[in-house]
Amino acid sequence: MTAPESQNTPAPPDTTLGQLRASGHLHRGVKAEIRDNLLARLAAGEPSFPGIVGFDETVGPELERALLAGHDVVLLGERGQGKTRLIRTLIGLLDEWTPVIAGSETNDHPYDPVSVYGQKLVAEKGDDTPVTWQHRSRRYGEKLATPDTSVGDLVGDVDPIKVAEGRTLGDPETIHFGLIPRTNRGIVAINELPDLAERIQVALFNVLEERDLQVRGYTLRLPLDLLVVASANPEDYTNRGRIVTPLKDRFGAEIRTHYPIELQDEVALLLQEARTVWDGKYGEPVIPSHLVEIVARYTRVVRESPQIDARSGVSARFAISGLETLAASAVRRAAITGEPPVARVCDLPALVPASRGKVEFEDTEEGRELEVLEHLLRQATAATYRLRMAGADTSGLQAVFEDGRTVAAGDTVPAGELLRQLGTFSGLAAILERSGVDDGAESPGLAAAAVEFVLEGLYLSRRLAKDADGGRTVYGA
């Protein structure tokens, strides 16, 4: 699998080995190339790993040191911690374009070909050897390890078609190369490394240490130029897990990843990754900041709950899909009511069934999964309300209910209808400000979102009653 990347500059024109030498081109190994480009980013104050949130003071510096040291790296972390995303950012540390011998399966550098094909071509044509340019996105190979992964997938195997063409089995050119030699002079990523069968792990020994390959009894002295980066779950990456100890020893650096430590990092990750921009009749859904915070806090509460299996982790995709579900719920209401799509507290219950499949529960909670998630969502909502509305005067809103009046809310009640039921009351401006809705007075949807948030908070703090039936909710004294 190759991670796509846009080409910022056009490819240089095809050339020859002689013209390349005359241009003053210098050949660097891939690790030296990454080191030089990383140092340039650090000196310029640019982010080393663009798009990665929450690793600036932890994982980032560790990975920078490993790359500067020229180490192969294994990233250890539970699911959804951004390991693969982090690995793919390393592509940006390669030179955008690099010369290769035209037609080479192993991306031979014209100055130092490693394959039989490349060596023969240079010996035959000399300075007239054709040279083309390869973009860095094609210098990245990624393999998701599975128990049925074979040595042929990673290293290579004898190609029966080439044998049938008349070549002898002793001819190295009868070998069909696998992912690793085809990514020579690039980055090889192996996700979920312990899932490889032990005999496949053993096949990687020489790749990581001696940099040569063995295929069906052949010993190919291919001095591969690679950076190998792997990912694994810590539980599997132990002597008691599914990893061969000598393979661990061949990685130069072992780096632990983690979920976002700070709430603001969780929020930033949500806003960066969630797909909430919709094209269509009802426009882009608006998700007020207090709801984004609730989703982020909900994710953290679930991770910390003793009712959840901590060993499996709670992926960042749990929060991302939750925010996308909020956006979808707002658009659904817009289709029903004809109002602009603005997410409200009444959309939060949709997160529970949508997120159930992303969490592993302790055995004692079997049959109570939805109940547990609903309870944790209420905790997150209450905590967000307490922090946002601490010290705010909500007596004006509470006074609306003193004469026994009730207010109907829910995911099919239009924002204008909700506000009409409440009428005018003191303290609305403070509620809007504390909810992060500064312009809510000009937008019925945003004003309704802020008010409904406070109504739910008053209920969770036992200052209002609530009766919920399906998608309809009634608040009262």
VEXMI-914084 format. One record per residue (C-alpha): residue number from 1; residue in three letters; chain; x, y, z. Coordinates in Angstrom, 1 decimal, padded with zeros to 4 digits. Layout:
BEGIN
FIMI/NUM/ALA/A/X/Y/Z
...
END
This chain:
BEGIN
FIMI/1/MET/A/000.0/000.0/000.0
FIMI/2/THR/A/001.4/003.4/-000.9
FIMI/3/ALA/A/000.3/006.6/000.9
FIMI/4/PRO/A/-000.6/009.2/-001.8
FIMI/5/GLU/A/000.9/012.6/-001.7
FIMI/6/SER/A/000.5/015.6/-004.0
FIMI/7/GLN/A/003.4/016.6/-006.1
FIMI/8/ASN/A/004.4/020.2/-005.3
FIMI/9/THR/A/006.9/020.6/-008.1
FIMI/10/PRO/A/007.0/018.9/-011.5
FIMI/11/ALA/A/009.4/016.0/-012.1
FIMI/12/PRO/A/012.8/017.0/-013.6
FIMI/13/PRO/A/013.2/015.8/-017.2
FIMI/14/ASP/A/014.6/012.3/-017.8
FIMI/15/THR/A/018.3/012.3/-018.2
FIMI/16/THR/A/021.3/009.9/-018.4
FIMI/17/LEU/A/024.0/008.8/-015.9
FIMI/18/GLY/A/026.6/011.1/-017.5
FIMI/19/GLN/A/024.3/014.1/-017.4
FIMI/20/LEU/A/023.4/013.4/-013.8
FIMI/21/ARG/A/027.1/013.3/-012.8
FIMI/22/ALA/A/027.8/016.5/-014.7
FIMI/23/SER/A/024.9/018.3/-012.8
FIMI/24/GLY/A/026.7/017.7/-009.5
FIMI/25/HIS/A/024.1/015.4/-008.0
FIMI/26/LEU/A/025.2/013.8/-004.8
FIMI/27/HIS/A/024.0/010.4/-003.7
FIMI/28/ARG/A/022.9/010.0/000.0
FIMI/29/GLY/A/021.5/007.0/001.8
FIMI/30/VAL/A/017.8/007.3/002.7
FIMI/31/LYS/A/018.6/007.7/006.4
FIMI/32/ALA/A/021.0/010.5/005.7
FIMI/33/GLU/A/018.4/012.1/003.4
FIMI/34/ILE/A/015.8/012.0/006.2
FIMI/35/ARG/A/018.3/013.3/008.7
FIMI/36/ASP/A/019.2/016.3/006.6
FIMI/37/ASN/A/015.6/017.2/005.8
FIMI/38/LEU/A/014.6/016.8/009.4
FIMI/39/LEU/A/017.4/019.0/010.6
FIMI/40/ALA/A/016.3/021.6/008.1
FIMI/41/ARG/A/012.8/021.6/009.4
FIMI/42/LEU/A/013.9/021.9/013.0
FIMI/43/ALA/A/016.2/024.8/012.1
FIMI/44/ALA/A/013.4/026.6/010.3
FIMI/45/GLY/A/010.9/026.0/013.2
FIMI/46/GLU/A/008.6/024.0/011.0
FIMI/47/PRO/A/006.6/021.0/012.4
FIMI/48/SER/A/008.5/017.8/012.0
FIMI/49/PHE/A/005.4/015.7/011.6
FIMI/50/PRO/A/002.6/017.9/010.2
FIMI/51/GLY/A/-001.0/017.1/011.2
FIMI/52/ILE/A/000.0/015.1/014.3
FIMI/53/VAL/A/-001.7/016.4/017.4
FIMI/54/GLY/A/-000.7/015.9/021.0
FIMI/55/PHE/A/002.8/014.4/020.5
FIMI/56/ASP/A/004.8/017.7/020.5
FIMI/57/GLU/A/006.5/017.1/023.8
FIMI/58/THR/A/006.4/013.3/024.1
FIMI/59/VAL/A/006.5/011.1/021.0
FIMI/60/GLY/A/007.7/013.7/018.6
FIMI/61/PRO/A/011.1/014.4/020.2
FIMI/62/GLU/A/011.7/010.7/020.7
FIMI/63/LEU/A/011.0/010.0/017.1
FIMI/64/GLU/A/013.2/012.9/016.0
FIMI/65/ARG/A/016.1/011.5/017.9
FIMI/66/ALA/A/015.6/008.0/016.5
FIMI/67/LEU/A/015.6/009.4/012.9
FIMI/68/LEU/A/018.7/011.5/013.5
FIMI/69/ALA/A/020.4/008.4/014.9
FIMI/70/GLY/A/019.5/006.5/011.8
FIMI/71/HIS/A/017.5/003.9/013.7
FIMI/72/ASP/A/014.8/001.6/012.5
FIMI/73/VAL/A/011.8/002.3/014.7
FIMI/74/VAL/A/008.8/000.4/016.2
FIMI/75/LEU/A/005.9/002.4/017.6
FIMI/76/LEU/A/004.0/000.8/020.4
FIMI/77/GLY/A/000.5/001.9/021.3
FIMI/78/GLU/A/-003.1/000.9/021.6
FIMI/79/ARG/A/-005.5/001.2/018.6
FIMI/80/GLY/A/-006.4/004.6/017.3
FIMI/81/GLN/A/-003.4/006.5/018.7
FIMI/82/GLY/A/-002.2/007.7/015.3
FIMI/83/LYS/A/000.7/005.3/014.8
FIMI/84/THR/A/000.0/004.8/011.1
FIMI/85/ARG/A/-000.8/008.5/010.6
FIMI/86/LEU/A/002.6/009.4/012.2
FIMI/87/ILE/A/004.5/006.9/010.1
FIMI/88/ARG/A/003.0/008.3/006.9
FIMI/89/THR/A/004.2/011.8/007.7
FIMI/90/LEU/A/007.8/010.5/007.4
FIMI/91/ILE/A/007.3/010.5/003.6
FIMI/92/GLY/A/007.6/014.3/003.8
FIMI/93/LEU/A/011.2/014.0/005.1
FIMI/94/LEU/A/012.3/012.4/001.8
FIMI/95/ASP/A/013.5/014.5/-001.1
FIMI/96/GLU/A/010.6/015.2/-003.4
FIMI/97/TRP/A/012.3/013.7/-006.4
FIMI/98/THR/A/015.2/011.2/-006.6
FIMI/99/PRO/A/016.9/009.7/-009.7
FIMI/100/VAL/A/016.5/006.0/-010.4
FIMI/101/ILE/A/017.7/003.8/-013.2
FIMI/102/ALA/A/014.8/003.5/-015.7
FIMI/103/GLY/A/013.0/000.2/-015.5
FIMI/104/SER/A/014.6/-000.9/-012.2
FIMI/105/GLU/A/012.3/-002.9/-009.9
FIMI/106/THR/A/014.5/-002.0/-006.9
FIMI/107/ASN/A/014.7/001.8/-007.5
FIMI/108/ASP/A/018.5/001.5/-008.2
FIMI/109/HIS/A/020.4/004.7/-007.8
FIMI/110/PRO/A/022.4/005.3/-011.0
FIMI/111/TYR/A/025.7/005.7/-009.0
FIMI/112/ASP/A/025.3/002.5/-007.0
FIMI/113/PRO/A/022.9/-000.1/-008.5
FIMI/114/VAL/A/022.1/-003.1/-006.3
FIMI/115/SER/A/020.1/-005.3/-008.6
FIMI/116/VAL/A/021.5/-007.5/-011.4
FIMI/117/TYR/A/019.4/-005.6/-013.9
FIMI/118/GLY/A/020.8/-002.3/-012.8
FIMI/119/GLN/A/024.4/-003.5/-012.7
FIMI/120/LYS/A/024.1/-005.0/-016.2
FIMI/121/LEU/A/022.6/-001.9/-017.6
FIMI/122/VAL/A/025.3/000.4/-016.2
FIMI/123/ALA/A/028.0/-002.0/-017.4
FIMI/124/GLU/A/026.5/-002.1/-020.9
FIMI/125/LYS/A/025.6/001.6/-021.4
FIMI/126/GLY/A/027.9/003.5/-019.0
FIMI/127/ASP/A/027.2/007.2/-019.1
FIMI/128/ASP/A/024.3/006.6/-021.5
FIMI/129/THR/A/022.3/004.6/-018.8
FIMI/130/PRO/A/018.8/006.1/-018.9
FIMI/131/VAL/A/017.7/007.8/-015.7
FIMI/132/THR/A/014.2/008.8/-014.6
FIMI/133/TRP/A/012.9/010.6/-011.5
FIMI/134/GLN/A/010.8/009.1/-008.8
FIMI/135/HIS/A/008.5/011.0/-006.5
FIMI/136/ARG/A/008.8/010.4/-002.8
FIMI/137/SER/A/005.2/009.1/-002.5
FIMI/138/ARG/A/006.4/006.1/-004.5
FIMI/139/ARG/A/009.3/005.5/-002.1
FIMI/140/TYR/A/006.9/004.3/000.7
FIMI/141/GLY/A/005.7/000.8/001.1
FIMI/142/GLU/A/003.1/-000.2/003.7
FIMI/143/LYS/A/002.0/-003.7/004.7
FIMI/144/LEU/A/-000.7/-004.6/007.2
FIMI/145/ALA/A/000.7/-007.8/008.8
FIMI/146/THR/A/-001.7/-010.7/008.9
FIMI/147/PRO/A/-001.1/-014.4/009.8
FIMI/148/ASP/A/-001.3/-015.3/006.1
FIMI/149/THR/A/001.4/-012.9/005.0
FIMI/150/SER/A/004.1/-014.8/003.2
FIMI/151/VAL/A/007.8/-014.4/002.7
FIMI/152/GLY/A/007.0/-013.8/-000.9
FIMI/153/ASP/A/004.8/-010.8/000.0
FIMI/154/LEU/A/007.6/-009.1/001.9
FIMI/155/VAL/A/010.9/-010.4/000.4
FIMI/156/GLY/A/010.1/-012.2/-002.8
FIMI/157/ASP/A/009.8/-015.6/-004.5
FIMI/158/VAL/A/010.7/-017.5/-007.6
FIMI/159/ASP/A/008.7/-016.3/-010.6
FIMI/160/PRO/A/007.5/-019.4/-012.5
FIMI/161/ILE/A/006.8/-017.4/-015.6
FIMI/162/LYS/A/010.5/-016.3/-015.8
FIMI/163/VAL/A/011.6/-019.9/-015.3
FIMI/164/ALA/A/009.2/-021.0/-018.1
FIMI/165/GLU/A/010.8/-018.4/-020.4
FIMI/166/GLY/A/014.0/-020.5/-020.3
FIMI/167/ARG/A/016.0/-019.0/-017.4
FIMI/168/THR/A/017.6/-021.3/-014.9
FIMI/169/LEU/A/016.6/-021.5/-011.3
FIMI/170/GLY/A/020.1/-020.3/-010.4
FIMI/171/ASP/A/019.6/-017.0/-012.2
FIMI/172/PRO/A/018.8/-014.3/-009.7
FIMI/173/GLU/A/016.6/-012.6/-012.3
FIMI/174/THR/A/014.1/-015.4/-011.9
FIMI/175/ILE/A/013.1/-013.8/-008.6
FIMI/176/HIS/A/010.0/-011.7/-008.3
FIMI/177/PHE/A/010.7/-009.2/-005.6
FIMI/178/GLY/A/008.4/-008.5/-002.7
FIMI/179/LEU/A/007.4/-005.2/-001.0
FIMI/180/ILE/A/010.7/-004.7/000.8
FIMI/181/PRO/A/013.2/-004.8/-002.1
FIMI/182/ARG/A/010.7/-002.9/-004.3
FIMI/183/THR/A/010.8/-000.1/-001.7
FIMI/184/ASN/A/014.6/000.1/-001.7
FIMI/185/ARG/A/015.8/003.6/-001.1
FIMI/186/GLY/A/012.6/004.4/000.8
FIMI/187/ILE/A/010.5/003.7/003.9
FIMI/188/VAL/A/009.0/000.3/004.6
FIMI/189/ALA/A/006.1/000.3/007.2
FIMI/190/ILE/A/004.8/-002.9/008.7
FIMI/191/ASN/A/001.6/-002.4/010.8
FIMI/192/GLU/A/000.7/-004.8/013.6
FIMI/193/LEU/A/004.2/-006.5/013.4
FIMI/194/PRO/A/003.4/-009.2/016.0
FIMI/195/ASP/A/000.7/-010.6/013.7
FIMI/196/LEU/A/003.3/-011.9/011.3
FIMI/197/ALA/A/003.9/-015.6/011.7
FIMI/198/GLU/A/007.2/-016.4/013.5
FIMI/199/ARG/A/008.9/-017.8/010.4
FIMI/200/ILE/A/008.1/-014.5/008.6
FIMI/201/GLN/A/009.5/-012.5/011.5
FIMI/202/VAL/A/012.7/-014.6/011.2
FIMI/203/ALA/A/012.9/-013.7/007.5
FIMI/204/LEU/A/013.2/-010.0/008.5
FIMI/205/PHE/A/016.3/-010.6/010.6
FIMI/206/ASN/A/018.7/-010.1/007.7
FIMI/207/VAL/A/016.7/-007.2/006.3
FIMI/208/LEU/A/017.1/-005.2/009.6
FIMI/209/GLU/A/020.7/-006.1/010.3
FIMI/210/GLU/A/022.7/-007.4/007.3
FIMI/211/ARG/A/020.4/-005.8/004.7
FIMI/212/ASP/A/020.5/-008.8/002.5
FIMI/213/LEU/A/017.8/-011.1/001.3
FIMI/214/GLN/A/017.3/-014.9/001.1
FIMI/215/VAL/A/014.8/-016.3/-001.3
FIMI/216/ARG/A/014.2/-020.0/-001.8
FIMI/217/GLY/A/017.8/-020.9/-000.9
FIMI/218/TYR/A/019.3/-017.9/-002.8
FIMI/219/THR/A/021.4/-015.5/-000.8
FIMI/220/LEU/A/021.1/-012.2/-002.6
FIMI/221/ARG/A/023.6/-009.7/-001.6
FIMI/222/LEU/A/021.4/-006.7/-002.1
FIMI/223/PRO/A/022.7/-003.9/000.1
FIMI/224/LEU/A/019.2/-002.5/000.6
FIMI/225/ASP/A/018.9/001.2/001.6
FIMI/226/LEU/A/015.9/001.3/003.9
FIMI/227/LEU/A/014.2/002.9/006.9
FIMI/228/VAL/A/012.0/000.2/008.5
FIMI/229/VAL/A/009.2/001.5/010.7
FIMI/230/ALA/A/006.8/-000.9/012.4
FIMI/231/SER/A/003.7/-000.5/014.7
FIMI/232/ALA/A/002.5/-002.9/017.4
FIMI/233/ASN/A/000.2/-003.2/020.4
FIMI/234/PRO/A/002.2/-003.3/023.6
FIMI/235/GLU/A/000.3/-006.3/024.9
FIMI/236/ASP/A/001.5/-008.4/021.9
FIMI/237/TYR/A/005.0/-006.9/021.8
FIMI/238/THR/A/006.4/-008.9/024.7
FIMI/239/ASN/A/008.2/-012.1/025.3
FIMI/240/ARG/A/004.8/-013.6/026.3
FIMI/241/GLY/A/003.2/-012.1/023.2
FIMI/242/ARG/A/003.6/-012.9/019.5
FIMI/243/ILE/A/006.9/-011.3/018.8
FIMI/244/VAL/A/010.3/-013.1/018.3
FIMI/245/THR/A/012.8/-011.6/020.8
FIMI/246/PRO/A/015.7/-011.3/018.3
FIMI/247/LEU/A/013.5/-009.2/016.0
FIMI/248/LYS/A/012.9/-006.8/018.9
FIMI/249/ASP/A/016.7/-006.5/019.3
FIMI/250/ARG/A/017.1/-005.4/015.7
FIMI/251/PHE/A/015.0/-002.3/016.0
FIMI/252/GLY/A/017.1/000.7/017.1
FIMI/253/ALA/A/014.3/002.6/018.9
FIMI/254/GLU/A/011.1/001.6/020.6
FIMI/255/ILE/A/008.7/004.5/021.1
FIMI/256/ARG/A/005.4/004.5/023.1
FIMI/257/THR/A/002.5/006.4/021.7
FIMI/258/HIS/A/-000.5/007.6/023.7
FIMI/259/TYR/A/-003.9/009.1/023.4
FIMI/260/PRO/A/-004.2/012.9/023.7
FIMI/261/ILE/A/-003.1/014.0/027.2
FIMI/262/GLU/A/-004.8/017.4/027.3
FIMI/263/LEU/A/-008.5/018.0/026.6
FIMI/264/GLN/A/-007.6/020.8/024.1
FIMI/265/ASP/A/-005.5/018.3/022.2
FIMI/266/GLU/A/-008.5/015.9/022.0
FIMI/267/VAL/A/-010.6/018.8/020.7
FIMI/268/ALA/A/-008.0/019.9/018.2
FIMI/269/LEU/A/-007.8/016.3/016.9
FIMI/270/LEU/A/-011.5/016.1/016.5
FIMI/271/LEU/A/-011.8/019.4/014.6
FIMI/272/GLN/A/-008.9/018.4/012.4
FIMI/273/GLU/A/-010.1/014.8/011.5
FIMI/274/ALA/A/-013.9/014.7/011.7
FIMI/275/ARG/A/-015.6/015.1/008.3
FIMI/276/THR/A/-018.4/017.5/009.2
FIMI/277/VAL/A/-018.3/019.7/006.0
FIMI/278/TRP/A/-021.3/018.7/003.8
FIMI/279/ASP/A/-022.2/019.8/000.4
FIMI/280/GLY/A/-025.9/019.8/-000.4
FIMI/281/LYS/A/-029.2/021.4/000.0
FIMI/282/TYR/A/-029.0/022.1/003.7
FIMI/283/GLY/A/-025.5/023.5/003.8
FIMI/284/GLU/A/-022.7/022.8/006.3
FIMI/285/PRO/A/-023.8/021.7/009.7
FIMI/286/VAL/A/-022.7/023.8/012.7
FIMI/287/ILE/A/-021.5/022.1/015.8
FIMI/288/PRO/A/-021.2/024.6/018.7
FIMI/289/SER/A/-017.9/024.4/020.7
FIMI/290/HIS/A/-019.6/023.1/023.9
FIMI/291/LEU/A/-020.8/020.0/022.0
FIMI/292/VAL/A/-017.3/019.4/020.6
FIMI/293/GLU/A/-016.0/019.5/024.1
FIMI/294/ILE/A/-018.7/017.1/025.3
FIMI/295/VAL/A/-017.7/014.6/022.6
FIMI/296/ALA/A/-014.0/015.0/023.5
FIMI/297/ARG/A/-014.7/014.6/027.2
FIMI/298/TYR/A/-017.0/011.6/026.6
FIMI/299/THR/A/-014.1/009.9/024.8
FIMI/300/ARG/A/-011.8/010.5/027.7
FIMI/301/VAL/A/-014.4/009.3/030.3
FIMI/302/VAL/A/-014.9/006.1/028.4
FIMI/303/ARG/A/-011.1/005.5/028.2
FIMI/304/GLU/A/-010.8/005.9/032.0
FIMI/305/SER/A/-013.9/003.9/032.9
FIMI/306/PRO/A/-013.2/000.6/034.8
FIMI/307/GLN/A/-016.1/-000.9/032.9
FIMI/308/ILE/A/-014.1/-000.6/029.7
FIMI/309/ASP/A/-011.3/-003.0/028.7
FIMI/310/ALA/A/-008.3/-000.7/028.9
FIMI/311/ARG/A/-006.0/-003.1/027.1
FIMI/312/SER/A/-007.9/-002.8/023.9
FIMI/313/GLY/A/-008.0/001.0/024.2
FIMI/314/VAL/A/-010.6/003.5/022.9
FIMI/315/SER/A/-009.5/004.7/019.5
FIMI/316/ALA/A/-009.5/008.3/018.3
FIMI/317/ARG/A/-012.0/007.1/015.7
FIMI/318/PHE/A/-014.5/006.7/018.6
FIMI/319/ALA/A/-014.6/010.5/019.0
FIMI/320/ILE/A/-014.3/011.3/015.3
FIMI/321/SER/A/-017.3/009.1/014.4
FIMI/322/GLY/A/-019.2/010.7/017.3
FIMI/323/LEU/A/-018.7/014.2/016.0
FIMI/324/GLU/A/-019.7/013.1/012.5
FIMI/325/THR/A/-022.8/011.5/014.0
FIMI/326/LEU/A/-023.7/014.8/015.6
FIMI/327/ALA/A/-023.4/016.5/012.2
FIMI/328/ALA/A/-025.6/013.9/010.6
FIMI/329/SER/A/-028.2/014.3/013.3
FIMI/330/ALA/A/-028.3/018.0/012.7
FIMI/331/VAL/A/-028.7/017.6/009.0
FIMI/332/ARG/A/-031.5/015.1/009.6
FIMI/333/ARG/A/-033.4/017.6/011.7
FIMI/334/ALA/A/-032.8/020.3/009.0
FIMI/335/ALA/A/-034.5/018.0/006.5
FIMI/336/ILE/A/-037.5/017.5/008.8
FIMI/337/THR/A/-037.9/021.0/010.0
FIMI/338/GLY/A/-036.5/023.1/007.1
FIMI/339/GLU/A/-034.2/025.0/009.4
FIMI/340/PRO/A/-030.4/025.4/009.1
FIMI/341/PRO/A/-028.5/022.4/010.5
FIMI/342/VAL/A/-027.2/023.2/014.0
FIMI/343/ALA/A/-026.3/020.4/016.4
FIMI/344/ARG/A/-027.9/020.5/019.8
FIMI/345/VAL/A/-027.8/018.4/023.0
FIMI/346/CYS/A/-030.8/016.4/021.8
FIMI/347/ASP/A/-028.4/014.9/019.2
FIMI/348/LEU/A/-026.1/013.5/021.8
FIMI/349/PRO/A/-028.0/010.2/022.4
FIMI/350/ALA/A/-027.3/009.2/018.8
FIMI/351/LEU/A/-023.7/008.8/019.9
FIMI/352/VAL/A/-024.4/005.8/022.1
FIMI/353/PRO/A/-025.5/003.2/019.5
FIMI/354/ALA/A/-023.1/004.6/017.0
FIMI/355/SER/A/-020.1/004.1/019.3
FIMI/356/ARG/A/-021.0/000.7/020.9
FIMI/357/GLY/A/-019.1/-001.3/018.4
FIMI/358/LYS/A/-015.9/000.7/018.9
FIMI/359/VAL/A/-015.5/-000.3/022.6
FIMI/360/GLU/A/-014.5/-003.5/024.3
FIMI/361/PHE/A/-016.3/-004.0/027.6
FIMI/362/GLU/A/-015.3/-006.0/030.7
FIMI/363/ASP/A/-017.0/-009.4/030.8
FIMI/364/THR/A/-019.1/-008.3/033.9
FIMI/365/GLU/A/-020.8/-005.6/031.7
FIMI/366/GLU/A/-022.3/-008.1/029.2
FIMI/367/GLY/A/-025.8/-007.0/028.3
FIMI/368/ARG/A/-025.4/-003.5/029.8
FIMI/369/GLU/A/-023.2/-001.9/027.1
FIMI/370/LEU/A/-025.7/000.8/026.1
FIMI/371/GLU/A/-026.6/001.6/029.7
FIMI/372/VAL/A/-022.9/002.0/030.5
FIMI/373/LEU/A/-022.3/004.3/027.6
FIMI/374/GLU/A/-025.4/006.4/028.3
FIMI/375/HIS/A/-024.2/006.9/031.9
FIMI/376/LEU/A/-020.7/008.0/030.7
FIMI/377/LEU/A/-022.2/010.4/028.2
FIMI/378/ARG/A/-024.3/012.0/031.0
FIMI/379/GLN/A/-021.1/012.3/033.1
FIMI/380/ALA/A/-019.3/014.1/030.2
FIMI/381/THR/A/-022.2/016.4/029.6
FIMI/382/ALA/A/-022.5/017.3/033.3
FIMI/383/ALA/A/-018.8/017.9/033.6
FIMI/384/THR/A/-018.8/020.2/030.6
FIMI/385/TYR/A/-021.8/022.1/032.0
FIMI/386/ARG/A/-020.2/022.6/035.4
FIMI/387/LEU/A/-017.0/024.0/033.9
FIMI/388/ARG/A/-018.6/026.2/031.3
FIMI/389/MET/A/-021.5/027.5/033.5
FIMI/390/ALA/A/-019.7/027.8/036.8
FIMI/391/GLY/A/-020.9/031.0/038.5
FIMI/392/ALA/A/-023.4/031.8/035.8
FIMI/393/ASP/A/-026.8/033.1/036.8
FIMI/394/THR/A/-029.4/030.7/035.4
FIMI/395/SER/A/-032.2/031.9/037.7
FIMI/396/GLY/A/-033.9/033.7/034.8
FIMI/397/LEU/A/-034.2/030.5/032.8
FIMI/398/GLN/A/-035.3/028.5/035.9
FIMI/399/ALA/A/-038.0/031.1/036.6
FIMI/400/VAL/A/-039.7/030.1/033.3
FIMI/401/PHE/A/-040.7/026.8/034.9
FIMI/402/GLU/A/-041.9/028.2/038.3
FIMI/403/ASP/A/-045.6/028.3/037.2
FIMI/404/GLY/A/-045.5/024.6/036.2
FIMI/405/ARG/A/-044.8/025.3/032.6
FIMI/406/THR/A/-043.1/022.6/030.5
FIMI/407/VAL/A/-040.8/023.0/027.5
FIMI/408/ALA/A/-040.7/020.4/024.7
FIMI/409/ALA/A/-037.3/019.8/023.1
FIMI/410/GLY/A/-035.8/016.9/021.1
FIMI/411/ASP/A/-034.3/016.1/017.8
FIMI/412/THR/A/-037.4/016.9/015.8
FIMI/413/VAL/A/-038.3/020.2/017.5
FIMI/414/PRO/A/-037.3/023.2/015.5
FIMI/415/ALA/A/-035.0/025.8/017.1
FIMI/416/GLY/A/-037.6/028.6/016.7
FIMI/417/GLU/A/-040.2/026.4/018.4
FIMI/418/LEU/A/-038.0/025.7/021.4
FIMI/419/LEU/A/-037.2/029.4/021.8
FIMI/420/ARG/A/-040.9/030.4/021.5
FIMI/421/GLN/A/-041.8/028.1/024.3
FIMI/422/LEU/A/-039.3/029.7/026.6
FIMI/423/GLY/A/-040.1/033.3/025.7
FIMI/424/THR/A/-037.9/036.1/027.0
FIMI/425/PHE/A/-035.9/035.6/030.2
FIMI/426/SER/A/-033.0/037.3/031.9
FIMI/427/GLY/A/-029.5/036.0/031.6
FIMI/428/LEU/A/-029.7/034.8/028.0
FIMI/429/ALA/A/-026.6/036.8/026.9
FIMI/430/ALA/A/-024.5/035.1/029.6
FIMI/431/ILE/A/-025.7/031.7/028.7
FIMI/432/LEU/A/-024.8/032.3/025.0
FIMI/433/GLU/A/-021.3/033.6/026.0
FIMI/434/ARG/A/-020.6/030.7/028.4
FIMI/435/SER/A/-021.7/028.2/025.8
FIMI/436/GLY/A/-019.3/029.5/023.3
FIMI/437/VAL/A/-022.1/031.0/021.1
FIMI/438/ASP/A/-021.3/034.7/020.9
FIMI/439/ASP/A/-023.6/035.4/017.9
FIMI/440/GLY/A/-026.4/033.2/019.0
FIMI/441/ALA/A/-028.9/036.1/019.4
FIMI/442/GLU/A/-028.8/036.4/015.6
FIMI/443/SER/A/-029.1/032.7/014.9
FIMI/444/PRO/A/-032.1/030.8/016.4
FIMI/445/GLY/A/-030.3/027.5/015.9
FIMI/446/LEU/A/-027.2/028.6/017.9
FIMI/447/ALA/A/-029.4/030.3/020.6
FIMI/448/ALA/A/-031.5/027.1/020.9
FIMI/449/ALA/A/-028.3/025.0/021.1
FIMI/450/ALA/A/-027.0/027.1/024.0
FIMI/451/VAL/A/-030.3/027.1/025.9
FIMI/452/GLU/A/-030.9/023.4/025.5
FIMI/453/PHE/A/-027.4/022.8/026.8
FIMI/454/VAL/A/-028.2/024.7/029.9
FIMI/455/LEU/A/-031.6/022.9/030.3
FIMI/456/GLU/A/-029.8/019.6/030.2
FIMI/457/GLY/A/-027.2/020.8/032.6
FIMI/458/LEU/A/-029.9/021.9/035.1
FIMI/459/TYR/A/-031.5/018.5/034.8
FIMI/460/LEU/A/-028.2/016.7/035.4
FIMI/461/SER/A/-027.6/018.9/038.4
FIMI/462/ARG/A/-031.1/018.1/039.7
FIMI/463/ARG/A/-032.5/021.5/039.3
FIMI/464/LEU/A/-035.0/020.6/036.6
FIMI/465/ALA/A/-037.0/017.5/035.8
FIMI/466/LYS/A/-036.9/015.8/032.4
FIMI/467/ASP/A/-039.1/013.3/030.7
FIMI/468/ALA/A/-037.7/011.7/027.6
FIMI/469/ASP/A/-039.7/009.5/025.2
FIMI/470/GLY/A/-038.0/008.5/022.0
FIMI/471/GLY/A/-036.8/011.7/020.2
FIMI/472/ARG/A/-038.9/014.0/022.3
FIMI/473/THR/A/-037.9/015.5/025.6
FIMI/474/VAL/A/-039.9/017.5/028.0
FIMI/475/TYR/A/-038.3/019.7/030.6
FIMI/476/GLY/A/-040.2/021.0/033.7
FIMI/477/ALA/A/-040.0/022.1/037.3
END
